């Protein structure tokens, strides 16, 4: 009998989120000098921690008003059709952001975190999750919208045509601190720590199983809401 290889769990690193005083234009190009200095996060598969077929890179920055998130998602088959806010975008090609400003778990009361799931058309599903597991209906937390959220997409390829091979799609997001209810108007300061991870669903005719899910965090199970495995976000 062949001996199974032991899976090596990647070390959960703290992401040092750099502050920028220079303006960031949210256009999907990630071409400002500040982005060049931001640490790149490479995505891996949950549970197995293997490198994905579809490579994804993520990075973060912040200023006095926004948390900025940039993605570059390599993809030979880019597609999305939902255009209505809070559609179930995770059923299409989607890039996702999960943030938990309060890194402490609160088992006996509200324990808020946020997720943003944005497809290749720029359609946003955003949710203010007051308590994990307490929503019996998809619409309970997604009825919240993050005011003044900014999203921009750039596509290198032809969206919604599986007959040709695409190259990648890039996304730039600006999440306003003022739009996050749990912060109560208190923006993060240098030295503050949050929890976060960035994730992706890729559906493609070029993938062996037709779908691949990945994250920048070493998730011990295929559950993007399992914040016990998320990375620490430290504001520099």
KOLVEXLUM-198040 format. One record per atom (N, C-alpha, C): residue number from 1; z, y negated, x; residue in three letters. Coordinates in steps of 0.2 Angstrom, whole numbers, plus 5000, padded with zeros to 4 digits. Each point is the difference from the previous one (the first is absolute). Layout:
N
PT:NUM:Z:Y:X:ALA
...
end
This chain:
236
PT:1:5000:5006:5004:UNK
PT:1:5000:4994:4996:UNK
PT:1:5000:4994:5004:UNK
PT:2:4996:4995:4999:UNK
PT:2:4999:4994:5004:UNK
PT:2:5006:4996:4999:UNK
PT:3:5003:4997:5005:UNK
PT:3:5006:4996:5000:UNK
PT:3:4998:4993:4997:UNK
PT:4:5003:4997:4995:UNK
PT:4:4999:4994:4998:UNK
PT:4:5002:4994:5004:UNK
PT:5:4996:4995:5001:UNK
PT:5:5001:4995:5004:UNK
PT:5:5006:4995:4997:UNK
PT:6:5004:4998:5004:UNK
PT:6:5005:4996:4997:UNK
PT:6:4998:4993:4999:UNK
PT:7:5001:4997:4995:UNK
PT:7:4997:4993:4998:UNK
PT:7:5005:4995:5004:UNK
PT:8:4998:4995:5003:UNK
PT:8:5003:4995:5004:UNK
PT:8:5001:4994:4995:UNK
PT:9:5005:4998:4998:UNK
PT:9:5001:4994:4995:UNK
PT:9:5000:4994:5005:UNK
PT:10:4995:4996:4998:UNK
PT:10:5000:4993:5004:UNK
PT:10:5006:4996:4999:UNK
PT:11:5002:4997:5005:UNK
PT:11:5006:4995:5000:UNK
PT:11:4998:4994:4996:UNK
PT:12:5005:4999:4995:UNK
PT:12:4999:4994:4996:UNK
PT:12:5002:4994:5004:UNK
PT:13:4995:4996:5002:UNK
PT:13:5000:4994:5003:UNK
PT:13:5002:4994:4996:UNK
PT:14:5003:4995:5003:UNK
PT:14:5000:4994:4996:UNK
PT:14:4994:4995:5002:UNK
PT:15:4997:4998:4994:UNK
PT:15:4995:4995:5001:UNK
PT:15:5002:4993:5001:UNK
PT:16:4998:4997:5006:UNK
PT:16:5002:4993:5001:UNK
PT:16:4995:4996:4997:UNK
PT:17:5002:4996:4994:UNK
PT:17:4995:4996:4997:UNK
PT:17:5000:4993:5003:UNK
PT:18:4995:4998:5003:UNK
PT:18:5000:4994:5003:UNK
PT:18:4999:4994:4995:UNK
PT:19:5003:4994:5002:UNK
PT:19:5000:4994:4996:UNK
PT:19:4994:4996:5003:UNK
PT:20:4996:4997:4995:UNK
PT:20:4994:4996:5002:UNK
PT:20:5001:4993:4997:UNK
PT:21:4999:4995:5004:UNK
PT:21:5000:4993:4997:UNK
PT:21:4993:4998:4999:UNK
PT:22:4995:5003:5002:UNK
PT:22:4993:4999:4999:UNK
PT:22:4998:5002:4994:UNK
PT:23:4996:4996:4996:UNK
PT:23:4997:5002:4994:UNK
PT:23:4996:5006:5000:UNK
PT:24:5001:5004:4995:UNK
PT:24:4996:5007:4999:UNK
PT:24:4996:4999:4994:UNK
PT:25:4993:5001:5001:UNK
PT:25:4996:4999:4994:UNK
PT:25:4999:5007:4998:UNK
PT:26:5001:5002:4993:UNK
PT:26:5000:5006:4997:UNK
PT:26:4993:5001:4998:UNK
PT:27:4996:5003:5005:UNK
PT:27:4993:5001:4998:UNK
PT:27:4998:5008:5002:UNK
PT:28:5004:5004:5002:UNK
PT:28:4999:5007:5002:UNK
PT:28:4997:5001:5007:UNK
PT:29:4999:4995:5004:UNK
PT:29:4997:5000:5007:UNK
PT:29:5005:5002:5005:UNK
PT:30:5007:4998:4999:UNK
PT:30:5005:5001:5005:UNK
PT:30:4998:4997:5007:UNK
PT:31:4997:4994:5000:UNK
PT:31:4997:4998:5006:UNK
PT:31:5004:4994:5004:UNK
PT:32:5006:4998:4996:UNK
PT:32:5004:4995:5004:UNK
PT:32:5004:5003:5006:UNK
PT:33:5001:4996:5005:UNK
PT:33:5004:5002:5006:UNK
PT:33:5006:5004:4998:UNK
PT:34:5004:4998:4995:UNK
PT:34:5006:5003:4998:UNK
PT:34:4999:5007:4999:UNK
PT:35:4995:5002:4996:UNK
PT:35:4998:5007:4999:UNK
PT:35:4999:5004:5006:UNK
PT:36:4997:4997:5005:UNK
PT:36:4999:5004:5006:UNK
PT:36:5007:5002:5004:UNK
PT:37:5005:4996:4999:UNK
PT:37:5006:5001:5003:UNK
PT:37:5005:5005:4996:UNK
PT:38:4998:5002:4994:UNK
PT:38:5004:5004:4995:UNK
PT:38:4999:5007:5002:UNK
PT:39:5005:5004:5000:UNK
PT:39:5000:5007:5002:UNK
PT:39:4996:5004:4995:UNK
PT:40:4996:5004:5002:UNK
PT:40:4996:5004:4996:UNK
PT:40:5004:5007:4998:UNK
PT:41:5000:5001:4994:UNK
PT:41:5003:5007:4997:UNK
PT:41:4994:5004:4999:UNK
PT:42:5000:5007:5002:UNK
PT:42:4996:5005:4999:UNK
PT:42:5002:5004:4995:UNK
PT:43:4996:5002:4995:UNK
PT:43:5003:5005:4994:UNK
PT:43:4999:5007:5002:UNK
PT:44:5005:5004:4997:UNK
PT:44:5000:5007:5001:UNK
PT:44:5001:5003:4993:UNK
PT:45:4999:5007:5000:UNK
PT:45:5001:5004:4994:UNK
PT:45:5007:5001:4998:UNK
PT:46:5002:5000:4994:UNK
PT:46:5007:5002:4999:UNK
PT:46:5001:5007:5001:UNK
PT:47:5007:5002:5002:UNK
PT:47:5002:5007:5001:UNK
PT:47:4998:5003:5006:UNK
PT:48:4993:5000:5001:UNK
PT:48:4997:5003:5006:UNK
PT:48:5000:4995:5006:UNK
PT:49:5000:4994:4999:UNK
PT:49:5000:4994:5005:UNK
PT:49:4993:5001:5004:UNK
PT:50:4995:5003:4998:UNK
PT:50:4994:5001:5003:UNK
PT:50:4996:4993:5000:UNK
PT:51:4995:4999:5004:UNK
PT:51:4996:4995:5000:UNK
PT:51:4995:5001:4994:UNK
PT:52:4998:4995:4996:UNK
PT:52:4996:5000:4995:UNK
PT:52:4993:5001:5002:UNK
PT:53:4996:5002:4995:UNK
PT:53:4992:4999:5001:UNK
PT:53:4998:4993:4999:UNK
PT:54:5003:4997:4995:UNK
PT:54:4998:4993:4999:UNK
PT:54:5005:4996:5003:UNK
PT:55:4999:4996:5006:UNK
PT:55:5004:4996:5004:UNK
PT:55:5002:4994:4996:UNK
PT:56:5006:4998:5000:UNK
PT:56:5002:4993:4997:UNK
PT:56:5005:4997:5005:UNK
PT:57:4999:4993:5001:UNK
PT:57:5004:4996:5004:UNK
PT:57:5004:4995:4995:UNK
PT:58:5006:4998:5002:UNK
PT:58:5003:4995:4996:UNK
PT:58:5004:4996:5005:UNK
PT:59:5002:4994:4998:UNK
PT:59:5004:4995:5004:UNK
PT:59:5003:4995:4995:UNK
PT:60:5005:4996:5002:UNK
PT:60:5004:4996:4996:UNK
PT:60:5002:4993:5004:UNK
PT:61:5000:4995:4996:UNK
PT:61:5002:4993:5003:UNK
PT:61:5004:4997:4994:UNK
PT:62:5004:4995:5002:UNK
PT:62:5003:4996:4995:UNK
PT:62:5000:4992:5002:UNK
PT:63:5001:4996:4995:UNK
PT:63:5001:4993:5001:UNK
PT:63:5005:4998:4996:UNK
PT:64:5001:4993:4998:UNK
PT:64:5006:4998:4996:UNK
PT:64:4999:5002:4993:UNK
PT:65:4994:5001:4998:UNK
PT:65:4998:5001:4993:UNK
PT:65:4998:5007:4998:UNK
PT:66:4997:5004:5005:UNK
PT:66:4996:5006:4998:UNK
PT:66:5002:5006:5005:UNK
PT:67:4999:5006:4998:UNK
PT:67:5000:5006:5004:UNK
PT:67:4992:5002:5000:UNK
PT:68:4997:5000:5006:UNK
PT:68:4993:5002:5000:UNK
PT:68:4999:5007:5002:UNK
PT:69:4996:5003:4997:UNK
PT:69:4998:5007:5002:UNK
PT:69:4993:5001:5000:UNK
PT:70:4998:5003:5006:UNK
PT:70:4993:5001:5001:UNK
PT:70:4998:5008:5001:UNK
PT:71:4995:5002:4997:UNK
PT:71:4997:5007:5001:UNK
PT:71:4993:5000:5003:UNK
PT:72:4999:5005:5003:UNK
PT:72:4993:5002:5002:UNK
PT:72:4999:5008:4998:UNK
PT:73:4997:5002:4995:UNK
PT:73:4999:5006:4998:UNK
PT:73:4993:5003:5001:UNK
PT:74:5000:5005:5005:UNK
PT:74:4993:5003:5001:UNK
PT:74:4999:5005:4994:UNK
PT:75:4993:4999:4998:UNK
PT:75:4999:5004:4993:UNK
PT:75:4992:5001:5000:UNK
PT:76:4998:5006:4999:UNK
PT:76:4993:5001:5000:UNK
PT:76:4998:5000:4992:UNK
PT:77:5004:5000:4996:UNK
PT:77:4999:5000:4992:UNK
PT:77:5004:4995:4997:UNK
PT:78:4999:4994:5000:UNK
PT:78:5004:4994:4997:UNK
PT:78:4998:5000:4993:UNK
PT:79:5005:5000:4995:UNK
PT:79:4999:5000:4993:UNK
PT:79:5006:4997:4996:UNK
PT:80:4999:4996:4995:UNK
PT:80:5005:4998:4995:UNK
PT:80:4997:4997:4994:UNK
PT:81:5003:5001:4995:UNK
PT:81:4997:4998:4993:UNK
PT:81:5005:4996:4996:UNK
PT:82:5006:5001:5001:UNK
PT:82:5005:4996:4996:UNK
PT:82:5000:4992:5002:UNK
PT:83:5000:4996:4995:UNK
PT:83:4999:4993:5001:UNK
PT:83:5006:4996:4996:UNK
PT:84:5004:5004:4996:UNK
PT:84:5005:4997:4996:UNK
PT:84:5007:5000:5003:UNK
PT:85:5004:4995:5000:UNK
PT:85:5006:5000:5004:UNK
PT:85:5005:5005:4997:UNK
PT:86:5003:5004:5005:UNK
PT:86:5005:5005:4998:UNK
PT:86:4996:5006:4998:UNK
PT:87:4994:5001:5001:UNK
PT:87:4997:5007:4999:UNK
PT:87:5003:5005:5005:UNK
PT:88:4999:5006:4998:UNK
PT:88:5002:5005:5005:UNK
PT:88:4996:5001:5006:UNK
PT:89:5000:4995:5004:UNK
PT:89:4996:5000:5006:UNK
PT:89:5000:5006:5005:UNK
PT:90:5006:5003:5000:UNK
PT:90:5001:5006:5005:UNK
PT:90:4995:5006:4998:UNK
PT:91:4997:4999:4994:UNK
PT:91:4995:5005:4999:UNK
PT:91:4993:4999:5003:UNK
PT:92:5000:4995:5004:UNK
PT:92:4994:4998:5003:UNK
PT:92:5001:4998:5008:UNK
PT:93:4995:4998:5004:UNK
PT:93:5002:4998:5007:UNK
PT:93:5005:4994:4999:UNK
PT:94:5006:5001:5004:UNK
PT:94:5005:4995:4999:UNK
PT:94:5004:5000:5006:UNK
PT:95:5002:4994:5002:UNK
PT:95:5005:4998:5005:UNK
PT:95:5006:4997:4997:UNK
PT:96:5006:5003:5003:UNK
PT:96:5006:4998:4996:UNK
PT:96:5006:4997:5005:UNK
PT:97:5004:4996:4997:UNK
PT:97:5005:4997:5004:UNK
PT:97:5007:5001:4996:UNK
PT:98:5005:5003:5003:UNK
PT:98:5006:5001:4997:UNK
PT:98:5005:4996:5004:UNK
PT:99:5004:4996:4997:UNK
PT:99:5006:4996:5004:UNK
PT:99:5006:5001:4996:UNK
PT:100:5006:5000:5004:UNK
PT:100:5006:5000:4997:UNK
PT:100:5005:4995:5004:UNK
PT:101:5000:4994:4997:UNK
PT:101:5004:4995:5004:UNK
PT:101:5007:5002:5001:UNK
PT:102:5003:5003:4995:UNK
PT:102:5007:5002:5002:UNK
PT:102:5000:5008:5002:UNK
PT:103:5001:5001:5007:UNK
PT:103:4999:5006:5002:UNK
PT:103:5006:5005:4998:UNK
PT:104:5005:4998:4997:UNK
PT:104:5006:5004:4998:UNK
PT:104:4998:5003:4993:UNK
PT:105:5001:5007:5000:UNK
PT:105:4999:5003:4993:UNK
PT:105:5006:4999:4996:UNK
PT:106:4999:4999:4994:UNK
PT:106:5005:4998:4995:UNK
PT:106:5000:5006:4994:UNK
PT:107:5003:5005:5001:UNK
PT:107:4999:5006:4995:UNK
PT:107:5003:4998:4993:UNK
PT:108:5005:4996:4999:UNK
PT:108:5003:4998:4994:UNK
PT:108:4998:4994:4996:UNK
PT:109:4994:4997:5003:UNK
PT:109:4998:4994:4996:UNK
PT:109:4993:4999:5002:UNK
PT:110:4997:4994:4999:UNK
PT:110:4993:4998:5002:UNK
PT:110:4999:5001:5007:UNK
PT:111:4994:5002:5002:UNK
PT:111:4999:5001:5007:UNK
PT:111:4992:4999:5001:UNK
PT:112:4999:4993:5000:UNK
PT:112:4993:4998:4999:UNK
PT:112:4996:5001:5007:UNK
PT:113:4993:5001:4998:UNK
PT:113:4995:5000:5005:UNK
PT:113:4994:4998:4997:UNK
PT:114:4994:4999:5004:UNK
PT:114:4994:4998:4997:UNK
PT:114:4994:5004:5003:UNK
PT:115:4995:5001:4996:UNK
PT:115:4994:5003:5002:UNK
PT:115:4994:4997:4998:UNK
PT:116:4995:4999:5004:UNK
PT:116:4994:4997:4999:UNK
PT:116:4994:5005:5002:UNK
PT:117:4996:5002:4995:UNK
PT:117:4995:5005:5000:UNK
PT:117:4993:4996:4999:UNK
PT:118:4996:4999:5005:UNK
PT:118:4994:4996:4999:UNK
PT:118:4994:5004:5002:UNK
PT:119:4995:5000:4995:UNK
PT:119:4994:5004:5002:UNK
PT:119:4995:4996:5003:UNK
PT:120:4994:5003:5002:UNK
PT:120:4995:4997:5004:UNK
PT:120:4996:4995:4997:UNK
PT:121:5002:4998:4993:UNK
PT:121:4997:4994:4997:UNK
PT:121:5005:4995:5000:UNK
PT:122:5006:5001:5002:UNK
PT:122:5005:4995:5001:UNK
PT:122:5005:5000:4993:UNK
PT:123:4999:5005:4996:UNK
PT:123:5004:5000:4994:UNK
PT:123:5007:5002:5002:UNK
PT:124:5005:4997:4997:UNK
PT:124:5007:5001:5002:UNK
PT:124:5004:5003:4994:UNK
PT:125:5003:5005:5003:UNK
PT:125:5006:5003:4996:UNK
PT:125:5006:4998:5003:UNK
PT:126:5005:4996:4998:UNK
PT:126:5006:4998:5003:UNK
PT:126:5006:5002:4995:UNK
PT:127:5005:5002:5003:UNK
PT:127:5006:5003:4997:UNK
PT:127:5006:4997:5003:UNK
PT:128:5005:4998:4996:UNK
PT:128:5007:4998:5002:UNK
PT:128:5004:5006:4997:UNK
PT:129:5002:5005:5005:UNK
PT:129:5003:5006:4998:UNK
PT:129:5008:4998:5000:UNK
PT:130:5003:5000:4995:UNK
PT:130:5007:4998:5000:UNK
PT:130:5004:5006:5002:UNK
PT:131:4998:5006:4998:UNK
PT:131:5004:5006:5001:UNK
PT:131:4996:5006:5001:UNK
PT:132:4999:5003:5006:UNK
PT:132:4996:5005:5000:UNK
PT:132:5002:5006:4996:UNK
PT:133:4995:5003:4996:UNK
PT:133:5002:5005:4995:UNK
PT:133:5002:4998:4993:UNK
PT:134:5001:4993:4999:UNK
PT:134:5002:4998:4994:UNK
PT:134:4994:4998:4995:UNK
PT:135:4994:5000:5003:UNK
PT:135:4995:4998:4995:UNK
PT:135:4997:5007:4998:UNK
PT:136:5000:5001:4993:UNK
PT:136:4997:5005:4997:UNK
PT:136:4993:4999:4998:UNK
PT:137:4998:4994:5001:UNK
PT:137:4993:4998:4998:UNK
PT:137:4997:4995:5006:UNK
PT:138:4994:5002:5001:UNK
PT:138:4996:4996:5006:UNK
PT:138:5000:4993:4999:UNK
PT:139:5000:4997:4994:UNK
PT:139:5000:4993:4999:UNK
PT:139:5006:4996:5000:UNK
PT:140:5006:5004:5001:UNK
PT:140:5006:4997:5000:UNK
PT:140:5001:4995:5006:UNK
PT:141:4998:5002:5006:UNK
PT:141:5001:4996:5006:UNK
PT:141:4994:4996:5001:UNK
PT:142:4994:5003:4998:UNK
PT:142:4994:4997:5002:UNK
PT:142:4998:4994:4996:UNK
PT:143:5004:4998:4994:UNK
PT:143:4999:4995:4996:UNK
PT:143:5001:4993:5004:UNK
PT:144:5004:5001:5005:UNK
PT:144:5002:4994:5005:UNK
PT:144:4993:4998:5004:UNK
PT:145:4999:4994:5001:UNK
PT:145:4995:4998:5004:UNK
PT:145:5002:4995:5005:UNK
PT:146:4998:5001:5007:UNK
PT:146:5002:4996:5005:UNK
PT:146:4996:4993:5000:UNK
PT:147:5004:4995:4998:UNK
PT:147:4996:4994:4999:UNK
PT:147:4998:4997:5007:UNK
PT:148:4994:4997:5001:UNK
PT:148:4997:4997:5006:UNK
PT:148:4999:5005:5005:UNK
PT:149:4999:5007:4998:UNK
PT:149:4998:5005:5005:UNK
PT:149:4993:4999:5002:UNK
PT:150:4998:5000:5006:UNK
PT:150:4993:4999:5003:UNK
PT:150:4997:5007:5003:UNK
PT:151:4994:5001:4998:UNK
PT:151:4997:5006:5002:UNK
PT:151:4993:4999:5002:UNK
PT:152:4997:5003:5006:UNK
PT:152:4993:4999:5001:UNK
PT:152:4998:5006:5003:UNK
PT:153:4994:5002:4999:UNK
PT:153:4997:5007:5002:UNK
PT:153:4993:4998:5004:UNK
PT:154:4999:5004:5005:UNK
PT:154:4993:5000:5003:UNK
PT:154:4998:5007:5001:UNK
PT:155:4994:5001:4998:UNK
PT:155:4997:5007:5000:UNK
PT:155:4994:5001:5005:UNK
PT:156:5001:5004:5005:UNK
PT:156:4994:5002:5004:UNK
PT:156:4997:5006:4997:UNK
PT:157:4995:4999:4996:UNK
PT:157:4997:5006:4997:UNK
PT:157:4998:4998:4993:UNK
PT:158:4999:5005:4996:UNK
PT:158:4997:4999:4993:UNK
PT:158:5005:5003:4995:UNK
PT:159:5004:4996:4996:UNK
PT:159:5005:5003:4996:UNK
PT:159:4997:5003:4994:UNK
PT:160:5003:5006:4998:UNK
PT:160:4998:5004:4994:UNK
PT:160:4993:5003:5000:UNK
PT:161:4998:5002:5006:UNK
PT:161:4994:5004:5002:UNK
PT:161:5001:5005:5005:UNK
PT:162:5002:5006:4997:UNK
PT:162:5002:5006:5005:UNK
PT:162:4994:5002:5004:UNK
PT:163:4994:4998:4998:UNK
PT:163:4994:5003:5003:UNK
PT:163:4999:4998:5007:UNK
PT:164:5003:4994:5002:UNK
PT:164:5000:4997:5007:UNK
PT:164:5007:5001:5003:UNK
PT:165:5000:4999:5006:UNK
PT:165:5006:5001:5004:UNK
PT:165:5003:4993:5002:UNK
PT:166:5006:4998:4998:UNK
PT:166:5002:4993:5001:UNK
PT:166:5004:5001:5007:UNK
PT:167:5003:4994:5002:UNK
PT:167:5004:5000:5006:UNK
PT:167:5007:4998:4999:UNK
PT:168:5002:4995:4997:UNK
PT:168:5007:4998:4998:UNK
PT:168:5000:4995:4995:UNK
PT:169:5007:4999:4998:UNK
PT:169:5001:4994:4996:UNK
PT:169:5007:4997:5002:UNK
PT:170:5000:4994:5000:UNK
PT:170:5006:4996:5003:UNK
PT:170:5003:4996:4994:UNK
PT:171:5007:5000:5001:UNK
PT:171:5003:4996:4994:UNK
PT:171:5006:4996:5004:UNK
PT:172:5000:4994:4997:UNK
PT:172:5005:4995:5002:UNK
PT:172:5004:4998:4994:UNK
PT:173:5007:5000:5000:UNK
PT:173:5004:4999:4995:UNK
PT:173:5006:4995:5002:UNK
PT:174:5001:4995:4996:UNK
PT:174:5006:4995:5001:UNK
PT:174:5004:5001:4994:UNK
PT:175:5006:5002:5001:UNK
PT:175:5006:5001:4995:UNK
PT:175:5004:4994:5000:UNK
PT:176:5001:4996:4995:UNK
PT:176:5004:4995:5000:UNK
PT:176:5008:5002:4999:UNK
PT:177:5004:4997:5005:UNK
PT:177:5007:5002:4999:UNK
PT:177:5003:4997:4994:UNK
PT:178:4997:4994:4997:UNK
PT:178:5002:4997:4994:UNK
PT:178:4999:5005:4994:UNK
PT:179:4995:5004:5001:UNK
PT:179:4998:5004:4994:UNK
PT:179:5004:5007:5000:UNK
PT:180:5005:5001:5004:UNK
PT:180:5003:5006:5000:UNK
PT:180:5007:4999:4997:UNK
PT:181:5001:5002:4994:UNK
PT:181:5007:4998:4996:UNK
PT:181:5006:5002:5003:UNK
PT:182:5000:5005:5004:UNK
PT:182:5007:5002:5003:UNK
PT:182:5002:4996:5006:UNK
PT:183:4995:4996:5002:UNK
PT:183:5002:4996:5006:UNK
PT:183:5004:4993:4997:UNK
PT:184:4999:4999:4994:UNK
PT:184:5004:4994:4997:UNK
PT:184:4999:4994:5004:UNK
PT:185:4994:4999:5002:UNK
PT:185:4998:4994:5004:UNK
PT:185:5002:5000:5007:UNK
PT:186:5003:5005:5003:UNK
PT:186:5002:5000:5007:UNK
PT:186:4995:5004:5004:UNK
PT:187:4996:4996:5004:UNK
PT:187:4995:5003:5004:UNK
PT:187:5003:5004:5006:UNK
PT:188:4997:5005:5003:UNK
PT:188:5003:5003:5006:UNK
PT:188:5000:4996:5006:UNK
PT:189:5005:5001:5004:UNK
PT:189:5002:4996:5006:UNK
PT:189:4999:5004:5006:UNK
PT:190:4999:4998:5005:UNK
PT:190:5000:5003:5007:UNK
PT:190:5006:5005:5000:UNK
PT:191:4998:5006:5002:UNK
PT:191:5005:5005:5000:UNK
PT:191:5002:5004:4994:UNK
PT:192:4997:4998:4994:UNK
PT:192:5001:5004:4994:UNK
PT:192:4996:5007:5001:UNK
PT:193:5002:5005:4996:UNK
PT:193:4997:5006:5000:UNK
PT:193:4999:5002:4993:UNK
PT:194:4993:5002:4999:UNK
PT:194:4998:5003:4993:UNK
PT:194:4998:5008:5002:UNK
PT:195:4998:5003:4994:UNK
PT:195:4997:5007:5001:UNK
PT:195:4993:4999:4997:UNK
PT:196:4995:5004:5003:UNK
PT:196:4993:4999:4998:UNK
PT:196:4996:5006:5002:UNK
PT:197:4995:5001:4997:UNK
PT:197:4994:5004:5003:UNK
PT:197:4994:4998:4997:UNK
PT:198:4994:5001:5003:UNK
PT:198:4993:4999:4998:UNK
PT:198:4997:5007:4999:UNK
PT:199:4996:5001:4994:UNK
PT:199:4998:5006:4999:UNK
PT:199:4993:5000:4997:UNK
PT:200:4997:5006:4999:UNK
PT:200:4993:5000:4998:UNK
PT:200:4998:5006:4996:UNK
PT:201:4996:5000:4995:UNK
PT:201:4996:5005:4997:UNK
PT:201:4993:4999:5001:UNK
PT:202:4997:5005:5003:UNK
PT:202:4993:5000:5002:UNK
PT:202:4996:5006:4996:UNK
PT:203:4996:4998:4996:UNK
PT:203:4996:5006:4996:UNK
PT:203:4993:4999:5003:UNK
PT:204:4997:5006:5002:UNK
PT:204:4994:5000:5003:UNK
PT:204:4996:5006:5000:UNK
PT:205:4993:5000:4999:UNK
PT:205:4996:5006:5000:UNK
PT:205:5000:5003:5007:UNK
PT:206:5002:4996:5005:UNK
PT:206:5000:5002:5007:UNK
PT:206:5006:5003:5002:UNK
PT:207:5005:5001:4996:UNK
PT:207:5007:5003:5002:UNK
PT:207:5000:5007:4997:UNK
PT:208:5002:5005:5004:UNK
PT:208:5000:5007:4999:UNK
PT:208:5003:5001:4993:UNK
PT:209:5006:4997:4998:UNK
PT:209:5003:5001:4994:UNK
PT:209:4999:4994:4995:UNK
PT:210:4995:4996:5002:UNK
PT:210:4999:4994:4995:UNK
PT:210:5005:4994:5000:UNK
PT:211:5006:5001:5003:UNK
PT:211:5005:4995:5000:UNK
PT:211:5004:5001:5006:UNK
PT:212:5002:4994:5002:UNK
PT:212:5005:5000:5006:UNK
PT:212:5005:4995:4998:UNK
PT:213:5007:5001:5001:UNK
PT:213:5005:4995:4999:UNK
PT:213:5003:4999:5007:UNK
PT:214:5002:4994:5002:UNK
PT:214:5003:4998:5007:UNK
PT:214:5004:4994:4999:UNK
PT:215:5005:5000:5005:UNK
PT:215:5005:4994:5000:UNK
PT:215:5001:4999:5008:UNK
PT:216:5002:4994:5001:UNK
PT:216:5003:4998:5007:UNK
PT:216:5006:5002:5001:UNK
PT:217:5004:5003:4995:UNK
PT:217:5007:5003:5001:UNK
PT:217:4999:5007:5000:UNK
PT:218:5005:5004:5004:UNK
PT:218:5000:5007:5000:UNK
PT:218:5004:5003:4994:UNK
PT:219:4996:5000:4994:UNK
PT:219:5003:5002:4994:UNK
PT:219:5001:5008:5000:UNK
PT:220:5006:5002:4999:UNK
PT:220:5002:5007:5000:UNK
PT:220:4997:5004:4993:UNK
PT:221:4998:4996:4995:UNK
PT:221:4996:5003:4995:UNK
PT:221:4995:4995:4997:UNK
PT:222:4995:5002:4996:UNK
PT:222:4995:4996:4998:UNK
PT:222:5002:4996:4994:UNK
PT:223:5005:4995:5001:UNK
PT:223:5003:4996:4995:UNK
PT:223:5000:4993:5003:UNK
PT:224:4996:4996:4998:UNK
PT:224:5000:4993:5003:UNK
PT:224:5006:4996:4998:UNK
PT:225:5003:5002:4995:UNK
PT:225:5006:4996:4998:UNK
PT:225:5007:5003:5003:UNK
PT:226:4999:5004:5005:UNK
PT:226:5006:5003:5003:UNK
PT:226:5002:4996:5006:UNK
PT:227:5004:4994:4998:UNK
PT:227:5001:4995:5005:UNK
PT:227:5005:5002:5006:UNK
PT:228:5003:5006:4999:UNK
PT:228:5004:5003:5005:UNK
PT:228:4996:5001:5007:UNK
PT:229:4993:5001:4999:UNK
PT:229:4996:5001:5006:UNK
PT:229:4996:4994:5002:UNK
PT:230:5001:4994:4997:UNK
PT:230:4996:4995:5001:UNK
PT:230:5002:4997:5007:UNK
PT:231:4996:4995:5003:UNK
PT:231:5002:4997:5006:UNK
PT:231:5004:4994:4999:UNK
PT:232:5003:4998:5005:UNK
PT:232:5004:4994:5000:UNK
PT:232:4996:4994:5002:UNK
PT:233:5000:4994:4996:UNK
PT:233:4996:4994:5002:UNK
PT:233:5005:4995:5002:UNK
PT:234:5000:4998:5006:UNK
PT:234:5004:4995:5003:UNK
PT:234:4996:4994:5001:UNK
PT:235:5003:4994:4997:UNK
PT:235:4997:4994:5001:UNK
PT:235:5002:4996:5006:UNK
PT:236:4995:4999:5004:UNK
PT:236:5001:4997:5007:UNK
PT:236:5000:4992:5000:UNK
end
